């Protein structure tokens, strides 16, 4: 695998338990942080700010993602406003991602799920952020019309080989691949971590484009 290595975390990795400086020393470049979930301000991830501060101090590139439960375009827009509020004072040098994968959304149908994703991502992009889609291969295939989402990069969860990944996922754009949820780095964190590889130098792209308030 050729690319930039990173992890993604949320409050499940408690504040202070991840050694970001050691992660950087091991050659990792970026971390994607969960900013929150849902459509209410009180649903901000409780570790977001502390993870952000520690990762930045360690010299890592930082991005953020939002876990969605939206079941309509209006709910997706409300989620987008919450997310924008949570990230407003953050300097994010990696993309911001819309995480659509919840079981409750699988029943909505491909057209509505795509409308939901577009409503969120277009709103966040209009605020000046490099915005991308996160989901897993099956959800992308069965629940999203990727011809309508071709504008956005994809952060793909697919825990398999590169060969099998390419059989399961056929969208032409792949920005970040989340290839494992079970890598253990004992000097960084006591348990498993999601691992990612970025195929683009997003920090450079975002900075050069003047996005994400940079």
N, C-alpha and C positions, 0 to 999 in steps of 0.2 A: 504494500500500500504506500503510495506516494502522496504526501500532503502535509498539512499542519495538524498536530494532535491537540485534542481538547477534551474536556469533560462537561457534563451538565449536572446541576444539582438544584436542590430545593430545601425546604425546611426539614426534610427527612434526613439530610446531613446537617446536624445541628450546628448553629453558629459557634465558631471556635474549634470545631473538631476536624476541619479540613486544613491541612498545612499547605497553603497556596504557594509559599516560598519554596518549599520542597518540590511541589508540582512544577514550578517554573524551572528549578534546577535540574529536573529530570528531562527537560526538553519540551514540555508542553507549552503551547502558545496561547490558548484561549479557554474561556469557561463561559457556558451559557447558563444563566440564572433564571429560575422561575420568579417572575415578578408577582404573580398572583393567579387567581382563577375566578371565573364567574363575573357578575356584573354589579357588585356592590363594593364600595371603597374599602369596607372592612375585610374584604377577602384578599388583601395584599399578603403575599407570603411573608411570614413573620421573620424569616432569616434573610430576606432580600437585601436590605440595607447593609447588614453586617457582612454578608458574603461579598457584596459589591465593594465595600470599603477594603476588605482584606485582600481581595483579588487584585484590585487596582494597586494597592501598596506593594504587592508582590511583582508587579510589572506585567501582569497578564492582560491580554485583550479580553474585553467583557461584552457579552451580548445578553439579551433577555428574552424570555418567552412567556406567553399567556396561555393557560389551560382553559379551554372553552367548554361551557355547558350550554351554549346558546342553541335555541330551537327555532329561532326566527331571525330575520334580518334586523328587526328592531332590537332584539336582545343582543345581537352581535355588535351593533353600534353602541349600545350601552357598555358592553364589555370593552370596546375600543377606548371609550372615554375614561374608564377606570384605569386601563393599562397606561394610557398617555399621562394620566395623573401620577401614577407610580414611578414612571421613568423620567418625568420632566426634568428633575434636577440631577440626573445621572449622565455621565459622559460615556456613552456606549460606542466602542470602536468596532464591535461586531454586530451582525444583523439583529433585528427584533423579529420574533417568530410567533405565528398563530398556530397553536397546538390544537388540532381538531382530530379527535380519536375516540371520544367517549361513547360508551355503549348506547346511551340514550339517543345519540345522534345517528346511529347506524340505521334506525328505522325511518328516518325522515325522507329518504330518497336522494338520489344523486343530484337532482336539480336544486332542491332546497339546501342541501349541504354545501353545494357550490356557491349559492347565493349568500349563505352565511359567511363562508370564507372570504368572498369578495367584499362583503360589507365591512368586515373588520379590517382586512388588509388594505383596502383602498383608503379607508379613513386614516389609518396609521401612516400609510405612505404619504398621504396629502399633508401630514404634519411634518414631513421632512425626514422620515426614517427609512432606512434600507430594510424592507419588510419581506419576510419569507414564510413559507408554509412548512409546518411540521406535521407528519403523520407516519403511519406504518404502511407497508406495501399493500396489504390487503384492503385497508380503508381507502387508500388512494385509488386502487383499481375498481372497487365496488361502490364507493360512495361519493366520488368526486369526478366531475367532468374536467379533466385536465386540459382539454383544448381551450377552456375558458380561463384557465389559470396559468397559461404558458408564460405570462409576463413575469411571474414570480419564481425565484429560486426555491428549491425544495431541500429541506432537511429531512432525510429519510431514516426511519428506524427499520432496520432489517438485519436480524442477527443470524447471518449465514455467510457463506463464501462470496467473493466478488462475482464469480461465475453464476451462482444461483441467484444472487441479488439482481443481476442483469436480466435474468429470465423472469423474475417476479415484478420488476419495476422497469417500465419501458419509456417513461417520460424523458424527453431529451435533456432536461435540465436537472443536474444533481449538484447542489452546492456543498452540502455537508452530509456525511453518512454516519449515522449512529450504528456502529457495527457490533456493539456488545453492551450488555447491562451487568456484566459480572466480573470485570477486571478488578483485581485487588492490588493496590499499591500500599503496602504496609507502612511505609514512611510518610504517606500522605493522609490516609484515612483507614479506619479499623475494619471497614467492610467493603462491599462491592460498590463500584462506581460505573455509571454510564460512560462509555468511551466513544469518541467521535473523531473523524478525520475530515478536515476542510479542504476542498479542492480549489478554493480561491483564496487569495490574500485579501480577505474582506477588510481588514484594518486599513490597508493601503487604498482600496477602492472607495471606501466610505470617506476617508480623510480627503482624498483627491476630489471627490464629488461634493464635499462640504455638507454631508448628510449627518444625521444623528446629533445635531447641535455641535459638531466638531468644527 
